[in-house]
Amino acid sequence: MKPEIECLRCILSTRLKEVEQAGVNAKLKLEFARKLALKVLEGFSLDAELTELASEFFRYVALNVPGVVEYYRALKSASNRRALEDLPLHMEYASRLEGFKKFNYLVRLSAVANLVDYGVADHKPLEYAMTPHFVEGYAVYKDDSRLLYDLVVRGSLKIVWLFDNAGEAVYDTLLISEIRKWGNAVYGLVKDEPGFQNDISLSDVEQLNLGKLVDGIKSYGCSCSSIHLNHVSEGVRSLIAESDLVVAKGMSHFEYLSDIDLGKPVVFILVPKCDPVARRIGEGSRGKIVTIWRSGGAH
């Protein structure tokens, strides 16, 4: 996906906020902020690929202001802890549902969990408990979950799950468990250390014992905000090539993969939190649950 003019403000605002949160004195923050602003203004291009730009500027900040990594580490820890506290409530509620109704609820939960996002300038991250009532009542723009359900209930699929934010990934595990119970194998992909913004990374996987809840898990093999096929490891490319289906969580995966043909179905599950992504999906989609089935072939 190509950037739009609003993306410049979002990227710059988000990166500057990260610098503000770093544990260094104000003088050093101001000095680096000036360098950062110049780099973003000079490097931003409407002809670039959006997630490549975002990755480049975040790497620059994380490398030069290590306190930013600690800032996100604390946010991720809090998000994971809150999600783990909520999980039993959703497990109990889902246990009273059956068939597609249960599956659809778990898809909605996975989508609403995408609100736990600290990397969008105009979005206030969800920082309170998500009750089943909140999930059931949340507005939906597009729901292709029936197509996903009809495929996974057949079983014997090899599925790649592209995890997004910390906290969000904890809620994803309920849907993953439901998918695996039909005899499907689910392989997770997460970010390399130190991660990208508050996205789940390898250290989170270890803390959450996430590896026990999927059939295998790998990191991208690059400091990327999405699965940049020109940068990820050969093992990741092979895993995607050998899979039957890819489930892509969150905006960055939609931004990148909406222009990429993986030659297999891709299911996007997210809540669009900015106008450029919402315009790409459809008028009125911002802030609503979006589950999009794409059978292959970029649009």
C-alpha positions as CSV (number, residue, x, y, z in Angstrom):
1,M,0.0,0.0,0.0
2,K,1.3,3.4,-0.9
3,P,1.3,6.1,1.8
4,E,-1.1,9.0,1.7
5,I,-0.3,12.5,3.0
6,E,-1.9,11.7,6.4
7,C,0.7,9.0,6.9
8,L,3.4,11.5,7.1
9,R,1.8,13.2,10.2
10,C,1.0,9.8,11.7
11,I,4.5,8.4,11.4
12,L,6.2,11.6,12.6
13,S,3.8,12.0,15.5
14,T,4.1,8.4,16.6
15,R,7.9,8.4,16.4
16,L,8.2,11.7,18.3
17,K,5.9,10.4,21.0
18,E,8.2,7.4,21.4
19,V,11.2,9.8,21.9
20,E,9.2,11.7,24.5
21,Q,8.7,8.5,26.5
22,A,12.3,7.5,26.4
23,G,14.2,7.6,29.7
24,V,16.8,10.3,28.7
25,N,17.0,14.0,29.6
26,A,15.0,16.7,27.7
27,K,18.0,18.1,26.0
28,L,18.9,14.8,24.4
29,K,15.3,14.2,23.5
30,L,15.1,17.5,21.7
31,E,18.4,17.0,19.9
32,F,17.3,13.6,18.6
33,A,13.8,14.8,17.8
34,R,15.3,17.4,15.4
35,K,17.3,14.7,13.6
36,L,14.3,12.4,13.5
37,A,12.0,15.0,12.1
38,L,14.5,15.9,9.3
39,K,15.0,12.2,8.5
40,V,11.2,11.5,8.2
41,L,10.6,14.7,6.2
42,E,13.4,13.9,3.8
43,G,12.7,10.2,3.6
44,F,8.9,10.2,3.3
45,S,7.6,9.5,-0.2
46,L,4.2,8.9,-1.6
47,D,5.8,6.4,-4.0
48,A,7.3,4.2,-1.3
49,E,5.6,1.1,0.3
50,L,4.0,2.3,3.6
51,T,5.1,-0.5,5.9
52,E,8.7,-0.4,4.5
53,L,8.8,3.3,5.5
54,A,7.3,2.7,8.9
55,S,9.9,0.0,9.5
56,E,12.8,2.1,8.4
57,F,11.9,5.1,10.7
58,F,11.2,2.8,13.7
59,R,14.5,1.1,13.3
60,Y,16.2,4.5,13.3
61,V,14.5,5.4,16.6
62,A,15.0,2.1,18.4
63,L,18.7,2.0,17.4
64,N,19.4,5.6,18.6
65,V,17.1,5.8,21.6
66,P,17.2,2.4,23.4
67,G,14.7,3.8,26.0
68,V,12.0,3.5,23.3
69,V,12.4,-0.3,23.4
70,E,11.9,-0.3,27.2
71,Y,8.8,1.9,26.8
72,Y,7.2,-0.6,24.5
73,R,8.3,-3.5,26.6
74,A,6.4,-2.1,29.6
75,L,3.3,-1.5,27.4
76,K,3.5,-5.0,26.0
77,S,3.8,-6.6,29.5
78,A,0.8,-4.6,30.7
79,S,-1.3,-5.6,27.7
80,N,-0.4,-9.3,28.0
81,R,-1.2,-9.3,31.7
82,R,-4.6,-7.6,31.1
83,A,-5.5,-10.0,28.3
84,L,-4.6,-13.0,30.4
85,E,-6.8,-11.8,33.2
86,D,-9.7,-11.4,30.7
87,L,-9.3,-14.7,29.0
88,P,-11.2,-17.0,31.3
89,L,-14.3,-14.8,30.9
90,H,-14.3,-15.2,27.2
91,M,-13.5,-18.9,27.4
92,E,-16.5,-19.4,29.7
93,Y,-18.8,-17.3,27.4
94,A,-17.6,-19.1,24.2
95,S,-18.1,-22.5,25.9
96,R,-21.9,-21.8,25.9
97,L,-21.9,-21.3,22.1
98,E,-21.7,-23.9,19.4
99,G,-20.8,-24.3,15.8
100,F,-20.5,-21.1,13.6
101,K,-21.9,-18.9,16.4
102,K,-19.0,-19.8,18.6
103,F,-16.5,-19.4,15.8
104,N,-17.9,-16.1,14.8
105,Y,-17.7,-14.8,18.4
106,L,-14.0,-15.8,18.6
107,V,-13.3,-14.0,15.3
108,R,-15.0,-10.9,16.6
109,L,-13.0,-11.1,19.8
110,S,-9.8,-11.4,17.8
111,A,-10.7,-8.4,15.7
112,V,-11.7,-6.2,18.6
113,A,-8.4,-7.1,20.3
114,N,-6.7,-5.3,17.4
115,L,-7.7,-2.0,19.3
116,V,-4.7,-2.7,21.6
117,D,-2.5,-0.7,19.3
118,Y,-0.1,2.1,20.3
119,G,1.3,2.8,16.9
120,V,-1.5,4.9,15.3
121,A,-1.4,8.6,16.0
122,D,-5.2,9.3,15.9
123,H,-6.1,6.1,17.8
124,K,-6.5,5.8,21.6
125,P,-5.5,2.2,22.5
126,L,-8.1,0.0,24.3
127,E,-6.9,-0.1,27.9
128,Y,-9.8,-1.6,29.8
129,A,-11.3,-5.0,30.0
130,M,-13.1,-6.4,26.9
131,T,-16.3,-8.1,28.2
132,P,-18.3,-10.5,26.0
133,H,-21.0,-7.9,26.0
134,F,-18.6,-5.3,24.6
135,V,-17.4,-7.8,21.9
136,E,-20.9,-8.8,20.9
137,G,-22.1,-5.2,20.6
138,Y,-19.1,-3.9,18.7
139,A,-19.9,-2.6,15.2
140,V,-19.1,-4.7,12.2
141,Y,-18.3,-3.4,8.7
142,K,-17.5,-6.6,6.9
143,D,-17.7,-10.2,8.0
144,D,-16.3,-13.0,5.8
145,S,-15.9,-15.3,8.8
146,R,-18.3,-17.8,7.3
147,L,-16.0,-18.4,4.4
148,L,-13.1,-19.1,6.9
149,Y,-15.3,-21.4,9.0
150,D,-16.5,-23.4,6.0
151,L,-12.9,-24.1,5.1
152,V,-11.3,-24.8,8.5
153,V,-14.0,-27.2,9.6
154,R,-12.9,-29.6,6.8
155,G,-9.6,-30.0,8.7
156,S,-6.1,-31.0,7.5
157,L,-5.0,-27.5,6.6
158,K,-1.6,-25.9,7.2
159,I,-2.3,-22.3,8.3
160,V,0.1,-19.5,8.9
161,W,-1.0,-17.0,11.5
162,L,0.6,-13.5,11.4
163,F,0.4,-12.2,14.9
164,D,0.1,-8.4,15.5
165,N,0.0,-6.6,18.9
166,A,0.9,-7.9,22.3
167,G,-2.2,-8.5,24.3
168,E,-4.2,-9.0,21.1
169,A,-2.2,-12.2,20.5
170,V,-3.5,-13.6,23.8
171,Y,-7.1,-13.3,22.6
172,D,-6.1,-14.8,19.3
173,T,-5.2,-18.0,21.0
174,L,-8.9,-18.9,21.6
175,L,-9.7,-18.7,17.9
176,I,-6.5,-20.6,17.1
177,S,-7.5,-23.3,19.5
178,E,-10.9,-23.6,17.9
179,I,-9.3,-23.9,14.4
180,R,-6.8,-26.6,15.6
181,K,-9.5,-28.7,17.1
182,W,-10.7,-29.7,13.6
183,G,-7.3,-31.2,12.8
184,N,-5.7,-28.1,11.3
185,A,-2.0,-27.1,12.0
186,V,-1.4,-23.5,12.8
187,Y,2.1,-21.9,12.6
188,G,2.6,-18.5,14.1
189,L,4.9,-15.7,12.9
190,V,6.0,-13.0,15.2
191,K,8.5,-10.0,15.1
192,D,12.2,-10.3,15.9
193,E,13.6,-8.5,18.9
194,P,13.2,-5.8,19.9
195,G,10.0,-6.0,18.0
196,F,8.1,-3.3,16.1
197,Q,6.2,-0.8,18.3
198,N,4.0,-2.9,20.7
199,D,3.8,-5.9,18.4
200,I,4.4,-9.4,19.9
201,S,8.0,-10.6,19.6
202,L,10.0,-13.6,20.6
203,S,10.4,-12.6,24.2
204,D,6.6,-12.3,24.5
205,V,6.2,-15.8,23.1
206,E,8.5,-17.2,25.8
207,Q,6.7,-15.3,28.6
208,L,3.3,-16.4,27.4
209,N,4.3,-20.0,26.5
210,L,2.7,-19.2,23.2
211,G,4.7,-21.9,21.5
212,K,2.6,-24.6,23.3
213,L,-0.6,-23.2,21.8
214,V,0.4,-23.5,18.1
215,D,2.1,-26.2,16.0
216,G,5.2,-24.1,15.5
217,I,6.4,-20.5,15.7
218,K,9.0,-18.5,14.0
219,S,10.2,-14.9,13.8
220,Y,10.4,-13.0,10.6
221,G,14.2,-12.9,10.4
222,C,14.2,-9.2,9.8
223,S,13.3,-5.9,11.7
224,C,10.1,-5.4,9.7
225,S,6.6,-4.3,10.5
226,S,5.1,-6.9,8.1
227,I,6.3,-10.0,6.3
228,H,8.4,-8.1,3.7
229,L,9.1,-11.0,1.4
230,N,12.3,-9.4,0.2
231,H,13.7,-9.3,3.8
232,V,12.2,-12.2,5.7
233,S,14.1,-15.4,6.2
234,E,14.1,-18.3,3.7
235,G,12.4,-20.4,6.3
236,V,9.5,-17.9,6.6
237,R,9.1,-17.7,2.9
238,S,9.0,-21.5,2.7
239,L,6.5,-21.8,5.5
240,I,4.2,-19.3,3.7
241,A,4.7,-21.1,0.3
242,E,3.8,-24.5,1.8
243,S,0.7,-23.2,3.7
244,D,-2.9,-23.6,2.5
245,L,-4.1,-20.3,4.2
246,V,-2.7,-17.2,5.8
247,V,-4.5,-15.3,8.6
248,A,-3.2,-11.8,8.7
249,K,-4.0,-9.8,11.9
250,G,-3.9,-6.0,12.0
251,M,-3.3,-3.0,9.9
252,S,0.3,-3.4,8.9
253,H,-0.3,-6.8,7.4
254,F,-3.3,-5.5,5.5
255,E,-1.2,-2.5,4.3
256,Y,1.5,-4.8,2.9
257,L,-0.4,-7.8,1.8
258,S,-3.3,-6.0,0.1
259,D,-0.9,-5.4,-2.8
260,I,0.8,-8.9,-2.7
261,D,-0.5,-12.1,-4.2
262,L,0.6,-15.0,-2.1
263,G,-1.1,-17.5,-4.4
264,K,-3.4,-18.7,-1.7
265,P,-6.3,-17.5,0.4
266,V,-5.6,-14.7,2.9
267,V,-8.0,-13.7,5.7
268,F,-7.5,-10.2,7.1
269,I,-8.8,-9.6,10.6
270,L,-8.6,-6.1,11.9
271,V,-10.2,-2.8,13.0
272,P,-9.1,0.0,10.7
273,K,-7.9,2.8,12.9
274,C,-6.9,5.5,10.4
275,D,-8.5,7.1,7.3
276,P,-6.0,5.8,4.6
277,V,-6.6,2.1,5.6
278,A,-10.3,2.7,6.0
279,R,-10.5,4.3,2.5
280,R,-8.7,1.3,1.1
281,I,-11.2,-1.1,2.7
282,G,-14.4,0.9,2.1
283,E,-16.2,4.0,3.3
284,G,-17.5,3.7,6.8
285,S,-15.1,0.9,7.8
286,R,-13.0,3.0,10.2
287,G,-13.3,1.8,13.8
288,K,-15.3,-1.3,12.9
289,I,-14.7,-5.0,12.8
290,V,-13.4,-6.1,9.4
291,T,-12.9,-9.7,8.3
292,I,-12.0,-10.0,4.7
293,W,-11.5,-13.2,2.7
294,R,-9.3,-12.9,-0.3
295,S,-9.0,-16.0,-2.5
296,G,-5.7,-15.0,-4.2
297,G,-4.7,-12.3,-6.6
298,A,-4.0,-8.8,-5.4
299,H,-6.7,-6.2,-5.8
